[in-house]
């Protein structure tokens, strides 16, 4: 249960950051690089939450 709550919180925060960055007036090449970096970060968050990658860069959330 704690795993699902952590994943939901991380995805909501990630979505909010993605939305705020998408509001920035970035040139097309920079926006493409930022989009790729966000997708890589999303994959790393999902893998870290499920324990495939070490989650040393993610703070532990406790409710």
Buried (B, 14 or more C-beta within 10 A) or exposed (E): EEEEEBBEEBBEEBEEEBEEBEEEEBEEEEBEEBBEEBEEBBEBBBEBBEEEBEBEEBEEEEE
